[in-house]
Amino acid sequence: MSRRKELRRRVERFAREHPVWSFLALPALVALLCALAGALIRTERERVDDVIAGAQAALEAGDVGRVMGFVAPDFRQEGMDAAELRQFIRTGLNTYGPPTIVIHSRDYDIQGDSARCSFKVLARFPRSAWARDHWSRSLWRVGLRRNGRRWCISEVVPLELEKHPVDGLLGLGRRYMKLPGDLE
């Protein structure tokens, strides 16, 4: 007799001989399975959060390569490709230093293989005269695209800085950073 059939036979016998225990064990078994599923199954929102948190941690560490690991290889925005975005991030980190970032008030829109997350950011920059001693406030939207099971950043849009509208990444760069000539 196979193991499976033997196990089934034992369970059925136990259920016949101990009906009360069998009845009580069913809800416990269902609760256990639900807890296991909750621990093992990651939602799309959690996966999107992991990408944003990973990129945030990489920025705070000043690790441009790790930041770019979260960006779609075919990134295109405002005429910028992934290589130019890498240079943009490097310029920002060289100018202001690795920031301390707090993200809050997240709003998600996940549909199929695309997602958008808007959030408020508090940031401090160690080499900035205006954001070294106080928290800079900004509003951002990040677009993501799923490639298989992996989410990648496909869009980074600053919307506001200190309650003033910002004209995209390049507008932010022109206003607060000296951009290299190839990005202007």
C-alpha positions as CSV (number, residue, x, y, z in Angstrom):
1,M,0.0,0.0,0.0
2,S,1.4,3.4,-0.9
3,R,2.1,6.0,1.8
4,R,-0.6,8.3,0.5
5,K,-3.3,5.5,0.8
6,E,-2.0,4.5,4.2
7,L,-2.1,8.1,5.5
8,R,-5.6,8.5,4.2
9,R,-6.7,5.2,5.8
10,R,-5.3,6.3,9.1
11,V,-7.0,9.8,9.0
12,E,-10.3,8.2,8.1
13,R,-10.0,5.7,11.0
14,F,-9.1,8.5,13.4
15,A,-12.1,10.5,12.3
16,R,-14.4,7.5,12.9
17,E,-13.0,6.7,16.3
18,H,-12.7,10.3,17.5
19,P,-15.3,12.5,15.8
20,V,-15.2,15.3,18.4
21,W,-11.4,15.7,18.0
22,S,-11.7,15.5,14.2
23,F,-14.3,18.3,14.3
24,L,-12.1,20.5,16.5
25,A,-9.0,19.8,14.5
26,L,-10.5,21.1,11.2
27,P,-10.7,24.8,12.2
28,A,-7.2,24.6,13.7
29,L,-5.9,23.0,10.4
30,V,-7.6,25.7,8.3
31,A,-6.1,28.5,10.5
32,L,-2.7,26.9,10.3
33,L,-2.9,26.7,6.5
34,C,-4.1,30.3,6.2
35,A,-1.2,31.5,8.5
36,L,1.3,29.5,6.3
37,A,-0.1,30.9,3.1
38,G,0.1,34.4,4.5
39,A,3.7,33.9,5.5
40,L,4.7,32.4,2.2
41,I,2.7,34.3,-0.4
42,R,3.9,37.8,-1.2
43,T,1.3,40.3,-2.6
44,E,2.1,42.5,-5.5
45,R,1.9,45.5,-3.2
46,E,4.6,44.0,-1.0
47,R,6.8,43.3,-4.1
48,V,6.4,46.9,-5.3
49,D,7.2,48.1,-1.7
50,D,10.3,45.9,-1.8
51,V,11.6,47.6,-4.9
52,I,11.0,51.1,-3.5
53,A,12.5,50.2,-0.2
54,G,15.5,48.6,-1.9
55,A,16.1,51.7,-4.1
56,Q,15.7,53.9,-1.0
57,A,18.3,51.9,0.9
58,A,20.7,52.0,-2.0
59,L,20.3,55.8,-2.3
60,E,20.9,56.2,1.4
61,A,24.1,54.1,1.1
62,G,25.2,56.1,-1.9
63,D,25.4,53.0,-4.1
64,V,24.5,54.1,-7.6
65,G,25.0,50.6,-9.0
66,R,22.6,49.1,-6.5
67,V,20.0,51.8,-7.2
68,M,20.2,51.0,-10.9
69,G,19.6,47.3,-10.2
70,F,16.0,48.3,-9.4
71,V,15.6,50.3,-12.6
72,A,14.3,48.8,-15.9
73,P,17.3,48.3,-18.3
74,D,15.2,50.0,-21.1
75,F,14.4,53.0,-18.9
76,R,13.4,56.1,-20.9
77,Q,12.0,59.3,-19.4
78,E,12.3,62.9,-20.5
79,G,14.8,61.8,-23.2
80,M,17.0,60.2,-20.5
81,D,18.0,56.5,-20.8
82,A,19.2,54.3,-18.0
83,A,22.9,55.4,-18.4
84,E,21.9,59.1,-18.2
85,L,19.7,58.3,-15.2
86,R,22.8,56.7,-13.6
87,Q,24.8,59.9,-14.2
88,F,21.9,62.0,-12.9
89,I,21.9,60.0,-9.6
90,R,25.7,60.0,-9.4
91,T,25.7,63.8,-9.8
92,G,23.1,64.3,-7.1
93,L,25.0,62.0,-4.7
94,N,28.3,63.8,-5.5
95,T,26.7,67.2,-5.0
96,Y,24.6,66.6,-1.9
97,G,25.9,63.3,-0.4
98,P,23.8,60.2,0.4
99,P,20.5,61.4,1.8
100,T,18.5,60.2,4.8
101,I,15.1,59.4,3.5
102,V,11.7,58.8,5.2
103,I,8.9,57.7,2.9
104,H,5.2,58.0,4.1
105,S,1.7,58.3,2.8
106,R,2.0,55.8,0.0
107,D,-0.8,55.5,-2.5
108,Y,-0.8,52.5,-4.9
109,D,-2.3,51.8,-8.2
110,I,-1.4,48.3,-9.4
111,Q,-3.0,46.9,-12.5
112,G,-1.6,43.8,-14.2
113,D,2.0,44.3,-15.1
114,S,2.2,48.0,-14.3
115,A,2.1,49.9,-11.0
116,R,2.3,53.4,-9.8
117,C,3.1,54.5,-6.3
118,S,2.8,58.1,-5.1
119,F,4.3,59.0,-1.8
120,K,5.6,61.9,0.4
121,V,9.3,62.0,1.2
122,L,11.2,63.7,4.0
123,A,14.9,63.9,3.2
124,R,18.1,65.3,4.6
125,F,21.2,65.8,2.5
126,P,24.5,66.1,4.4
127,R,26.2,68.5,1.9
128,S,23.2,70.8,1.2
129,A,23.0,74.2,2.7
130,W,19.2,74.1,2.5
131,A,18.5,70.5,3.6
132,R,21.4,69.6,6.0
133,D,19.8,70.9,9.1
134,H,16.1,70.5,8.3
135,W,14.0,67.9,6.5
136,S,13.2,68.7,2.9
137,R,9.6,67.8,1.9
138,S,8.7,66.4,-1.5
139,L,6.0,64.5,-3.4
140,W,7.0,61.7,-5.9
141,R,5.4,59.2,-8.2
142,V,7.2,56.1,-9.2
143,G,6.1,53.9,-12.1
144,L,7.0,50.3,-12.1
145,R,6.7,47.5,-14.7
146,R,6.7,43.8,-14.0
147,N,9.2,41.7,-16.0
148,G,8.3,38.1,-15.2
149,R,8.1,38.0,-11.4
150,R,10.4,41.0,-10.9
151,W,9.2,44.6,-10.6
152,C,11.5,47.3,-12.1
153,I,11.3,51.1,-11.9
154,S,10.2,52.5,-15.2
155,E,9.4,56.1,-14.2
156,V,10.5,58.5,-11.5
157,V,8.5,61.7,-11.3
158,P,9.2,64.4,-8.7
159,L,5.9,66.3,-8.4
160,E,6.6,68.9,-5.7
161,L,9.5,70.1,-3.6
162,E,8.7,72.2,-0.5
163,K,5.1,72.6,-1.9
164,H,6.5,74.1,-5.2
165,P,5.7,72.2,-8.5
166,V,8.7,70.5,-10.1
167,D,9.0,70.1,-13.9
168,G,10.2,66.5,-13.9
169,L,13.6,65.0,-13.1
170,L,15.5,67.3,-15.5
171,G,13.6,70.3,-14.1
172,L,14.6,69.3,-10.6
173,G,18.2,68.8,-11.8
174,R,18.4,72.2,-13.5
175,R,17.0,73.9,-10.4
176,Y,19.1,72.2,-7.7
177,M,22.1,70.5,-9.3
178,K,24.6,71.5,-11.9
179,L,23.9,69.0,-14.6
180,P,26.5,67.7,-17.0
181,G,26.0,69.1,-20.5
182,D,24.8,65.8,-22.0
183,L,21.8,65.8,-19.6
184,E,20.6,69.3,-20.4
